[in-house]
Amino acid sequence: MKENCLERMERIDAKRKMADFQVKMGMNYDFKVKYAAIRAREFAAECDRRELNYHVSVGGLDSITLLLFLRSIGIEAPSISASSLEDPSIQKIHKQLSVERIKPLKREDGTYWTKAKVIQEFGFPVRSKELAAKIELLQNPSEKNKTVRHAIITGETGEYGGNQKHSRMKMSQKWLELFGGYENETEGTDYRTPDFLVSSKCCYYLKERPCDLWAKEHHSVPYLGLMASEGGRRAKSLKINGCNYFGASTIRSAPFAIFQRQDILQLALDLKVPVPEIYGTIEQKEDGTLYTTGAQRTGCSMCGFGIHMEKRPNRFDQLRERSPKEWDVLMYHLCKDENGNEYGWGRVLDYIGVGWRDIPEGIQEVLDGFKEV
């Protein structure tokens, strides 16, 4: 009989590995930097042994810091980025550091996928990549995904999932109320359905697949600036597999996997990393906590993953100040509904309860600070 997911977790001793990783996450800064250097060099040596090339996948401040960290310890590797997704100030740093720009995938008509085209075709990236993928399954029912859809609504996983009754496959009640309505007839529920599509495919067409194709062409595997402390769908994998992973279909190194946010900012200071303007500058609070005076996190300007957790001014508020025309397109003119009415992120944010229309009192002063950065 095929091994279920619970049996696999027991076989690979996942609980112990995650506990050991958690201990390393709690170690001091000096330990983590030395540990990262050891893991990075081990990865390069193993790649050499396997006759593999390696490169650095670069995006925002974390991975820019990774690139300069690797150079500082003698690892000279090509660097690539789907730069078109990044803020212009990040693209400027990429150019200074000679990061190679990777284009999005081509469409059947010979044009390249753009952020707008992906959303128009597949839907909006809402909440997180994991949840968006679940909603996308609910929106596209088939006999093949019937068991998974049932697990998303009820938490009951079936045989492969170890016959769990309350698995983490189930969406939280908040999101079920908003997006679970696709299964009302089959599950006897009374949830809502949105009047827009949801998808996790943006990264695939604009970043992941293009970079994978580059890597395949160059027989190369990546160094990534991932940290388990960021959470998300990759956190568990990092905790189980560690910094370096040589799997059957995936090979990667994440030397900063055990880092916290404070560690990466301190390393950026130590290495004198050029900080893109969108982040402002790295400063220190009275209690010693490091922070960036501008954006704390960056990414594609059209990405909504995590927006529901941000305090205002959120990323779209900041975009409104930096680029009013782009903000207007994103909020109002991305898509057309069945009646021919244009809409954008504004409709989505209203539906999930995220403010965006009016600037609350006291926020404008903060936004003015972003303008000056």
C-alpha positions in Angstrom: 0.0 0.0 0.0 1.2 3.5 -0.8 2.8 5.4 2.1 0.5 8.2 3.4 1.8 11.6 4.5 1.8 10.8 8.2 3.8 7.6 7.7 6.3 9.5 5.6 6.7 12.2 8.3 7.4 9.5 10.8 9.9 7.7 8.5 12.0 10.8 7.9 11.9 11.7 11.6 10.3 15.1 10.8 9.5 16.1 14.3 13.0 15.7 15.6 14.4 17.6 12.5 12.0 20.5 13.1 12.9 20.6 16.8 16.6 20.7 16.0 16.1 23.4 13.4 14.1 25.5 15.9 17.0 25.4 18.3 19.3 26.8 15.6 16.9 29.6 14.9 17.3 30.6 18.5 21.1 30.9 18.4 22.9 34.2 18.4 23.9 36.2 15.3 27.6 35.2 15.1 26.6 31.5 15.2 24.1 31.9 12.4 26.5 33.8 10.1 29.2 31.1 10.6 26.6 28.4 10.1 25.4 30.0 6.9 29.0 30.2 5.6 29.6 26.5 6.4 26.3 25.4 4.7 27.0 27.6 1.6 30.5 26.2 1.1 29.2 22.7 1.6 26.6 23.2 -1.1 29.2 24.6 -3.6 31.5 21.6 -2.9 28.7 19.1 -3.3 27.6 20.7 -6.6 31.2 20.6 -7.8 31.3 16.9 -6.9 28.1 16.3 -8.9 29.3 18.4 -11.8 26.5 20.9 -11.3 26.8 24.7 -11.7 25.2 27.0 -9.1 23.7 30.5 -9.2 22.0 33.0 -6.9 18.3 33.9 -7.4 18.0 37.6 -6.5 15.0 39.7 -5.6 14.7 42.1 -2.7 16.9 43.0 0.2 17.3 39.5 1.6 18.6 37.9 -1.6 20.7 41.0 -2.5 22.3 40.4 1.0 22.7 36.7 0.2 24.5 37.6 -3.1 27.0 39.9 -1.4 27.4 37.4 1.5 28.4 34.6 -0.9 30.9 36.9 -2.6 32.3 37.9 0.8 33.1 34.2 1.6 34.6 33.5 -1.8 31.7 32.0 -3.6 31.4 33.7 -7.0 28.2 32.6 -8.7 26.1 34.0 -11.6 23.0 35.9 -10.4 19.6 36.0 -12.0 16.3 37.7 -11.4 12.8 38.2 -12.8 13.6 41.9 -12.3 10.5 43.2 -14.2 8.5 42.2 -11.1 10.5 44.3 -8.7 10.3 48.0 -7.7 12.5 50.3 -10.0 14.8 51.0 -7.1 15.5 47.3 -6.7 16.0 46.9 -10.4 18.6 49.7 -10.2 20.6 47.7 -7.5 20.3 44.6 -9.6 21.9 46.4 -12.5 24.7 47.7 -10.3 25.5 44.2 -9.1 25.4 42.7 -12.7 22.3 40.5 -12.0 21.0 38.9 -15.2 17.4 39.8 -16.0 15.2 36.9 -16.9 12.0 37.5 -19.0 8.6 36.0 -18.2 7.3 32.9 -20.1 6.1 33.4 -23.6 2.4 33.1 -24.5 1.1 31.0 -27.4 0.7 34.3 -29.4 4.4 35.0 -29.0 4.0 37.8 -26.5 5.3 37.6 -22.9 3.1 37.0 -19.9 2.7 40.2 -17.9 1.3 40.7 -14.4 -2.0 42.0 -15.8 -2.4 39.2 -18.3 -1.8 36.5 -15.6 -4.5 38.0 -13.4 -6.9 38.5 -16.2 -6.5 34.8 -17.3 -6.3 33.0 -14.0 -7.2 35.3 -11.1 -5.9 37.3 -8.2 -3.2 36.2 -5.8 -5.2 36.4 -2.5 -4.1 35.7 1.1 -1.2 33.3 0.5 0.1 31.0 -2.3 -1.2 28.0 -0.4 -4.7 29.3 0.2 -5.0 30.7 -3.3 -4.1 27.3 -4.7 -6.9 25.8 -2.7 -9.4 28.3 -3.8 -8.3 27.7 -7.4 -9.0 24.0 -7.0 -12.5 24.8 -5.7 -13.1 27.1 -8.7 -12.0 24.3 -11.1 -13.7 21.1 -9.8 -13.0 17.7 -11.4 -13.3 14.1 -10.5 -9.5 14.0 -10.0 -9.5 16.7 -7.3 -12.7 15.6 -5.6 -11.0 14.2 -2.5 -8.8 17.3 -2.1 -11.7 19.7 -2.4 -13.5 17.7 0.3 -10.5 18.0 2.5 -10.3 21.8 1.9 -13.9 22.2 3.1 -14.0 19.6 5.9 -10.5 18.7 6.9 -11.1 15.0 6.2 -8.2 13.8 4.1 -9.0 10.3 2.9 -6.6 7.4 2.8 -3.5 9.2 1.4 -3.7 11.8 4.1 -3.9 9.2 6.8 -7.7 9.4 7.2 -7.4 12.5 9.3 -10.6 14.3 10.4 -9.2 17.7 11.3 -6.2 18.1 9.0 -4.6 21.4 8.1 -5.9 21.0 4.6 -9.1 22.6 5.8 -9.3 26.3 5.2 -9.9 28.5 8.3 -13.5 29.4 8.9 -12.9 33.0 7.9 -11.8 32.1 4.4 -14.3 29.3 4.1 -17.1 31.8 4.7 -15.7 33.9 1.8 -14.6 31.3 -0.7 -16.1 27.9 0.2 -19.4 28.4 -1.7 -18.2 26.5 -4.7 -18.9 23.3 -2.7 -22.2 24.3 -1.2 -24.2 21.8 -3.2 -21.9 18.8 -2.6 -21.1 19.6 1.1 -24.4 21.0 2.2 -22.8 24.3 3.3 -23.9 27.9 2.9 -20.7 29.7 2.1 -20.2 32.7 -0.2 -18.5 32.8 -3.6 -16.7 35.8 -4.9 -17.3 37.6 -8.3 -13.7 37.3 -9.2 -11.2 34.5 -9.8 -8.3 33.6 -7.4 -5.0 32.0 -8.5 -1.5 31.3 -7.3 -0.1 31.2 -10.9 1.5 34.6 -11.1 4.9 33.5 -9.7 4.9 30.4 -12.0 4.5 32.3 -15.3 6.5 35.4 -14.3 9.3 34.1 -12.1 9.5 30.4 -11.2 9.2 28.7 -14.5 11.4 31.2 -16.4 14.1 30.9 -13.8 13.8 27.1 -13.8 14.2 27.0 -17.6 17.4 29.2 -17.3 18.7 26.9 -14.6 18.0 23.8 -16.8 19.7 25.4 -19.8 22.8 26.2 -17.7 22.8 22.9 -15.7 22.6 25.1 -12.6 21.0 24.9 -9.1 20.1 27.9 -6.9 21.1 29.6 -3.8 17.9 31.2 -2.4 17.4 33.9 0.3 14.7 32.0 2.1 14.2 32.2 5.9 11.9 29.8 7.8 11.0 32.7 10.1 9.0 34.3 7.2 6.5 31.4 7.5 4.5 30.4 4.4 4.4 27.2 2.6 8.2 26.7 2.4 8.8 27.2 6.1 8.0 23.6 7.0 10.1 22.2 4.2 13.1 24.3 5.3 12.7 23.1 8.9 12.6 19.4 7.8 15.2 19.5 5.0 17.6 22.2 6.4 19.7 24.7 4.5 20.9 22.4 1.8 18.6 20.0 0.0 19.6 17.5 -2.7 16.3 15.8 -3.7 15.2 13.7 -6.7 13.7 16.7 -8.5 14.8 19.7 -6.4 18.2 20.9 -5.4 18.7 24.2 -3.6 20.6 26.0 -0.9 19.1 28.4 1.6 22.0 29.5 3.8 19.8 32.0 5.7 17.1 29.4 6.6 17.7 29.8 10.3 17.9 33.6 10.3 15.4 35.9 11.8 14.6 39.4 10.4 17.0 41.0 12.8 19.9 38.8 11.6 19.4 39.6 7.9 19.3 43.4 8.6 22.4 43.2 10.8 24.2 41.2 8.1 23.2 43.8 5.5 24.7 46.5 7.7 27.9 44.5 8.3 28.3 43.9 4.5 27.4 47.5 3.6 24.7 46.2 1.3 23.3 48.8 -1.0 19.7 49.2 0.2 17.1 49.9 -2.5 15.3 53.2 -2.0 11.9 51.5 -1.5 13.2 50.2 1.8 14.4 53.6 3.0 17.4 53.0 5.3 18.1 50.5 8.1 17.8 52.1 11.4 17.7 51.1 15.1 15.0 51.6 17.7 15.8 52.5 21.3 15.5 48.9 22.3 18.0 47.9 19.7 15.5 46.5 17.1 16.6 47.0 13.5 14.0 48.1 10.9 13.8 49.7 7.5 12.3 53.2 7.4 10.5 52.5 4.2 8.9 49.2 3.1 9.5 46.2 5.4 8.9 43.7 2.6 8.7 44.0 -1.2 7.7 42.0 -4.1 5.6 42.3 -7.2 3.5 45.5 -7.0 0.4 43.6 -8.0 0.8 40.8 -5.4 -1.8 40.6 -2.7 -0.4 37.7 -0.7 -0.4 38.8 3.0 -2.1 42.1 2.4 -4.8 41.2 4.9 -2.2 41.2 7.7 -0.6 44.6 6.9 -1.3 47.7 9.0 -2.0 50.9 7.0 -0.3 52.3 5.1 -0.2 49.0 3.4 1.6 48.2 0.2 -1.2 49.5 -2.0 -1.3 52.8 0.0 2.4 53.2 -0.5 2.1 52.4 -4.2 -0.6 55.1 -4.4 2.0 57.6 -3.3 4.8 56.4 -5.4 2.9 55.7 -8.6 -0.7 57.0 -8.7 -1.3 55.9 -12.3 -0.2 52.3 -11.7 -2.3 52.3 -8.5 -5.4 53.5 -10.4 -4.9 50.7 -13.0 -4.5 48.1 -10.3 -7.5 49.2 -8.3 -10.0 49.9 -11.1 -8.9 48.7 -14.6 -7.2 45.3 -14.5 -10.2 43.1 -15.6 -13.6 43.2 -17.1 -16.6 41.2 -15.7 -19.3 39.5 -17.7 -21.2 42.7 -18.0 -18.2 44.6 -19.4 -17.5 46.5 -16.2 -13.8 47.2 -15.4 -12.6 46.2 -12.0 -9.3 45.5 -10.2 -7.9 45.0 -6.7 -10.4 47.4 -5.3 -13.2 44.8 -5.7 -11.0 42.1 -4.2 -9.9 44.2 -1.2 -13.5 45.2 -0.5 -14.5 41.5 -0.5 -11.8 40.4 1.9 -12.2 43.4 4.2 -9.0 45.3 3.5 -9.1 49.1 3.5 -7.8 51.0 0.5 -10.1 53.8 -0.6 -9.6 56.5 2.0 -6.4 57.4 3.8 -7.1 57.2 7.6 -6.2 60.1 9.8 -2.6 60.1 10.8 -1.5 57.9 7.9 -0.8 60.6 5.4 2.2 61.8 7.4 3.7 58.3 7.2 3.0 58.1 3.5 4.7 61.5 3.0 7.8 59.8 4.5 7.7 57.1 1.8 7.5 59.9 -0.8 10.8 61.4 0.6 12.7 58.1 0.6 
